[in-house]
């Protein structure tokens, strides 16, 4: 949908695709990465996910890491380089000249129908 735009891009960041449950030194799940409900992340877990997301954004499309190793090691945090001081998209990863055919399609719903429906909904709700 946004393939031909030069001012906007959507890029999948697959850092969580193949992630395994972090284990402690005795092979049990490391609960320090999880909140008290054992489902949501703790501050430590969110820090790991934030680092993995940041690193994914600095990796070219097609070369993105698909896992997070939960080391809590700040030295694994990547930085933009002088040669590539940007977040990677398909276009700047070398996929910009792909032969994907993207035709502009007209919306099947005219804009005025949305306005009429919204006004009718407000009136029905008020009644």
LOFIGU-870827 format. One record per residue (C-alpha): residue number from 1; residue in three letters; x, y, z. Coordinates in Angstrom, 2 decimals. Example, Ala and Ser with C-alpha at 12.3 -4.5 7.8 and 13.67 -1.06 7.14 Angstrom:
@seq = 1 type = Ala u = 12.30 v = -4.50 w = 7.80
@seq = 2 type = Ser u = 13.67 v = -1.06 w = 7.14
// end
This chain:
@seq = 1 type = Unk u = 0.00 v = 0.00 w = 0.00
@seq = 2 type = Unk u = 2.80 v = 2.44 w = 0.81
@seq = 3 type = Unk u = 5.45 v = 0.86 w = -1.44
@seq = 4 type = Unk u = 5.74 v = 3.81 w = -3.83
@seq = 5 type = Unk u = 5.72 v = 6.56 w = -1.19
@seq = 6 type = Unk u = 8.96 v = 8.34 w = -0.47
@seq = 7 type = Unk u = 7.75 v = 10.06 w = 2.70
@seq = 8 type = Unk u = 6.28 v = 7.10 w = 4.60
@seq = 9 type = Unk u = 7.03 v = 3.41 w = 5.11
@seq = 10 type = Unk u = 5.71 v = 0.44 w = 7.05
@seq = 11 type = Unk u = 8.32 v = -2.18 w = 7.96
@seq = 12 type = Unk u = 7.73 v = -5.40 w = 9.88
@seq = 13 type = Unk u = 10.17 v = -5.80 w = 12.77
@seq = 14 type = Unk u = 10.42 v = -9.58 w = 13.35
@seq = 15 type = Unk u = 12.52 v = -9.54 w = 16.55
@seq = 16 type = Unk u = 9.89 v = -11.51 w = 18.47
@seq = 17 type = Unk u = 9.13 v = -14.17 w = 15.85
@seq = 18 type = Unk u = 11.51 v = -16.88 w = 17.14
@seq = 19 type = Unk u = 12.08 v = -15.71 w = 20.70
@seq = 20 type = Unk u = 12.27 v = -18.38 w = 23.38
@seq = 21 type = Unk u = 11.32 v = -18.05 w = 27.02
@seq = 22 type = Unk u = 14.31 v = -16.70 w = 28.97
@seq = 23 type = Unk u = 15.71 v = -19.21 w = 31.45
@seq = 24 type = Unk u = 17.63 v = -18.70 w = 34.68
@seq = 25 type = Unk u = 20.85 v = -20.47 w = 35.70
@seq = 26 type = Unk u = 19.01 v = -23.67 w = 36.69
@seq = 27 type = Unk u = 16.94 v = -23.89 w = 33.50
@seq = 28 type = Unk u = 13.69 v = -22.54 w = 34.92
@seq = 29 type = Unk u = 11.83 v = -19.56 w = 33.37
@seq = 30 type = Unk u = 13.54 v = -16.34 w = 34.49
@seq = 31 type = Unk u = 10.68 v = -14.54 w = 36.21
@seq = 32 type = Unk u = 12.68 v = -11.30 w = 36.49
@seq = 33 type = Unk u = 11.59 v = -10.58 w = 32.91
@seq = 34 type = Unk u = 7.88 v = -10.83 w = 33.81
@seq = 35 type = Unk u = 5.45 v = -8.84 w = 35.95
@seq = 36 type = Unk u = 3.58 v = -10.28 w = 38.93
@seq = 37 type = Unk u = 0.84 v = -11.66 w = 36.64
@seq = 38 type = Unk u = 3.47 v = -13.88 w = 34.92
@seq = 39 type = Unk u = 2.17 v = -12.73 w = 31.52
@seq = 40 type = Unk u = 3.21 v = -9.11 w = 30.97
@seq = 41 type = Unk u = 6.81 v = -8.00 w = 30.89
@seq = 42 type = Unk u = 8.55 v = -6.36 w = 33.84
@seq = 43 type = Unk u = 10.71 v = -3.26 w = 33.45
@seq = 44 type = Unk u = 13.61 v = -5.58 w = 32.62
@seq = 45 type = Unk u = 11.53 v = -7.43 w = 30.01
@seq = 46 type = Unk u = 10.33 v = -4.20 w = 28.38
@seq = 47 type = Unk u = 13.94 v = -2.95 w = 28.26
@seq = 48 type = Unk u = 14.93 v = -6.13 w = 26.40
@seq = 49 type = Unk u = 12.05 v = -5.75 w = 23.93
@seq = 50 type = Unk u = 12.87 v = -2.06 w = 23.37
@seq = 51 type = Unk u = 16.51 v = -2.91 w = 22.61
@seq = 52 type = Unk u = 15.47 v = -5.68 w = 20.22
@seq = 53 type = Unk u = 13.02 v = -3.36 w = 18.43
@seq = 54 type = Unk u = 15.63 v = -0.61 w = 18.13
@seq = 55 type = Unk u = 18.21 v = -3.05 w = 16.77
@seq = 56 type = Unk u = 15.67 v = -4.40 w = 14.25
@seq = 57 type = Unk u = 15.00 v = -0.89 w = 12.94
@seq = 58 type = Unk u = 18.75 v = -0.46 w = 12.31
@seq = 59 type = Unk u = 19.01 v = -3.73 w = 10.34
@seq = 60 type = Unk u = 18.31 v = -3.88 w = 6.59
@seq = 61 type = Unk u = 15.11 v = -5.53 w = 5.40
@seq = 62 type = Unk u = 15.89 v = -9.17 w = 4.72
@seq = 63 type = Unk u = 18.64 v = -9.23 w = 7.36
@seq = 64 type = Unk u = 16.61 v = -8.52 w = 10.48
@seq = 65 type = Unk u = 17.13 v = -10.63 w = 13.59
@seq = 66 type = Unk u = 14.05 v = -12.74 w = 14.31
@seq = 67 type = Unk u = 14.76 v = -13.56 w = 17.95
@seq = 68 type = Unk u = 15.71 v = -11.91 w = 21.23
@seq = 69 type = Unk u = 18.27 v = -13.62 w = 23.44
@seq = 70 type = Unk u = 17.33 v = -11.84 w = 26.73
@seq = 71 type = Unk u = 20.87 v = -11.15 w = 27.90
@seq = 72 type = Unk u = 20.15 v = -7.75 w = 29.46
@seq = 73 type = Unk u = 23.45 v = -6.63 w = 27.98
@seq = 74 type = Unk u = 23.47 v = -2.96 w = 26.96
@seq = 75 type = Unk u = 26.51 v = -3.52 w = 24.74
@seq = 76 type = Unk u = 24.31 v = -5.36 w = 22.21
@seq = 77 type = Unk u = 22.47 v = -2.09 w = 21.48
@seq = 78 type = Unk u = 23.23 v = -0.99 w = 17.90
@seq = 79 type = Unk u = 23.89 v = 2.58 w = 16.83
@seq = 80 type = Unk u = 23.44 v = 4.26 w = 13.45
@seq = 81 type = Unk u = 26.69 v = 4.45 w = 11.51
@seq = 82 type = Unk u = 28.01 v = 7.45 w = 9.57
@seq = 83 type = Unk u = 27.53 v = 5.41 w = 6.36
@seq = 84 type = Unk u = 23.92 v = 4.50 w = 7.21
@seq = 85 type = Unk u = 22.48 v = 7.03 w = 9.68
@seq = 86 type = Unk u = 18.87 v = 6.00 w = 9.12
@seq = 87 type = Unk u = 16.21 v = 3.44 w = 9.97
@seq = 88 type = Unk u = 15.98 v = 0.77 w = 7.29
@seq = 89 type = Unk u = 12.97 v = 0.46 w = 4.97
@seq = 90 type = Unk u = 12.43 v = -1.72 w = 1.91
@seq = 91 type = Unk u = 13.44 v = 1.17 w = -0.32
@seq = 92 type = Unk u = 16.77 v = 1.99 w = 1.36
@seq = 93 type = Unk u = 17.52 v = -1.72 w = 1.85
@seq = 94 type = Unk u = 17.70 v = -2.15 w = -1.93
@seq = 95 type = Unk u = 14.13 v = -3.30 w = -2.58
@seq = 96 type = Unk u = 12.92 v = 0.09 w = -3.87
@seq = 97 type = Unk u = 13.04 v = -0.91 w = -7.52
@seq = 98 type = Unk u = 11.05 v = -4.09 w = -7.08
@seq = 99 type = Unk u = 8.70 v = -5.05 w = -9.86
@seq = 100 type = Unk u = 5.67 v = -5.12 w = -7.60
@seq = 101 type = Unk u = 2.68 v = -3.83 w = -9.49
@seq = 102 type = Unk u = 0.74 v = -1.41 w = -7.34
@seq = 103 type = Unk u = -2.25 v = 0.11 w = -9.04
@seq = 104 type = Unk u = -4.13 v = 2.96 w = -7.48
@seq = 105 type = Unk u = -7.59 v = 1.78 w = -6.67
@seq = 106 type = Unk u = -10.63 v = 3.86 w = -6.04
@seq = 107 type = Unk u = -12.44 v = 3.42 w = -2.77
@seq = 108 type = Unk u = -15.60 v = 1.36 w = -3.17
@seq = 109 type = Unk u = -17.39 v = 3.67 w = -0.71
@seq = 110 type = Unk u = -17.90 v = 7.30 w = -1.74
@seq = 111 type = Unk u = -16.75 v = 9.85 w = 0.86
@seq = 112 type = Unk u = -20.24 v = 11.35 w = 1.21
@seq = 113 type = Unk u = -21.67 v = 7.95 w = 2.25
@seq = 114 type = Unk u = -19.36 v = 7.91 w = 5.26
@seq = 115 type = Unk u = -20.55 v = 11.38 w = 6.32
@seq = 116 type = Unk u = -24.23 v = 10.49 w = 5.88
@seq = 117 type = Unk u = -23.78 v = 7.26 w = 7.85
@seq = 118 type = Unk u = -21.99 v = 9.05 w = 10.67
@seq = 119 type = Unk u = -24.68 v = 11.73 w = 10.95
@seq = 120 type = Unk u = -27.43 v = 9.10 w = 10.84
@seq = 121 type = Unk u = -25.67 v = 7.12 w = 13.56
@seq = 122 type = Unk u = -25.47 v = 10.17 w = 15.82
@seq = 123 type = Unk u = -29.15 v = 10.94 w = 15.27
@seq = 124 type = Unk u = -30.23 v = 7.36 w = 15.97
@seq = 125 type = Unk u = -28.03 v = 7.29 w = 19.06
@seq = 126 type = Unk u = -29.53 v = 10.54 w = 20.31
@seq = 127 type = Unk u = -33.06 v = 9.19 w = 19.92
// end
